[in-house]
Amino acid sequence: MGSLGRCDVAIIPNITLHETLDRLDTSNLPVNVSHAVEETLKQLSGAGTEQVAVLGSSYTMASPYWTKALAGKKIDHIALTQNIGDQVDEFRRKVYAGEETAGDVEIFRNTVVETSQFVPIVIACTELSIYAPRKLDAVFDCAIIQIEAAIERARL
């Protein structure tokens, strides 16, 4: 941890690691951590979002972690169909393995765009963030939100 203490802000690019970090005593960490979930919740609240669907790994989409975090901000978690969840996780696994095709990317992006027309979407996986559509008001990308928050903190 010697060199970590020289950082202004640390970024942890994995929601499961944030979930683990939440269970630890972090009062003695030598660095400020940009928490992807907390920063995303701030953005959702600031945007007046009342409900969202979370896209991530199968574990993330089924875990109560997001449901509880969202409920704490009075935001409803909308579960997507099993078909969409399976399709998103299969795409995530392909991206992780470097096996995604242009067709896979197009299907994923279309799924996000179409779904976000009915419910705001939280992209809660760094693999999905790579191909998530940008500049859509109803899409909140945890990785981008976390990075922007870390940059802002580092400027202070």
C-alpha positions, 0 to 999 in steps of 0.5 A, spaced: 500 500 500 506 504 500 505 507 493 497 507 493 497 512 499 500 517 494 494 517 489 489 522 490 483 517 488 483 510 487 478 507 482 476 500 483 473 497 476 468 492 478 462 492 482 463 485 486 469 488 489 465 494 491 460 490 494 466 487 498 469 493 500 462 495 503 463 490 508 470 492 510 472 497 515 475 502 510 477 508 515 484 507 515 485 506 507 490 511 505 486 513 499 480 516 497 476 511 493 471 513 487 465 508 489 462 506 482 455 505 486 455 511 490 457 515 484 451 512 480 446 513 485 448 520 486 447 521 478 440 517 478 438 521 484 440 528 481 436 526 475 430 525 478 430 517 476 425 513 480 426 506 477 432 503 473 434 496 470 441 494 471 445 490 466 451 487 468 453 480 469 448 474 471 451 475 478 450 482 478 443 482 475 440 477 480 444 480 486 440 484 492 446 489 492 443 493 487 436 493 489 438 495 496 442 500 494 437 503 489 431 502 495 436 506 499 435 512 494 427 510 493 429 508 486 425 502 484 429 496 481 426 493 475 428 486 473 429 485 465 426 479 462 430 472 463 432 472 455 435 479 456 439 478 462 441 471 458 443 475 452 447 481 456 451 476 460 453 472 454 455 478 450 459 480 457 462 473 457 464 474 449 467 481 451 471 478 457 474 473 452 475 477 446 470 474 442 465 479 441 463 480 433 460 486 430 454 483 430 454 481 437 456 489 439 450 491 434 445 487 438 447 489 445 447 496 443 440 495 440 438 492 446 440 498 451 437 503 446 430 499 446 430 498 453 432 505 455 426 507 451 422 504 457 426 504 463 433 508 465 438 503 464 444 502 469 450 499 466 454 495 471 459 492 468 466 494 465 465 489 459 459 492 458 461 499 458 466 498 453 460 498 448 455 501 451 451 507 447 454 514 449 450 520 450 443 517 452 440 520 457 436 514 460 443 510 460 447 511 466 454 507 465 457 506 472 465 506 469 464 512 466 460 515 472 466 513 477 471 515 472 468 522 472 467 523 479 475 521 480 477 526 476 473 531 479 475 529 486 483 529 483 482 536 481 479 539 488 
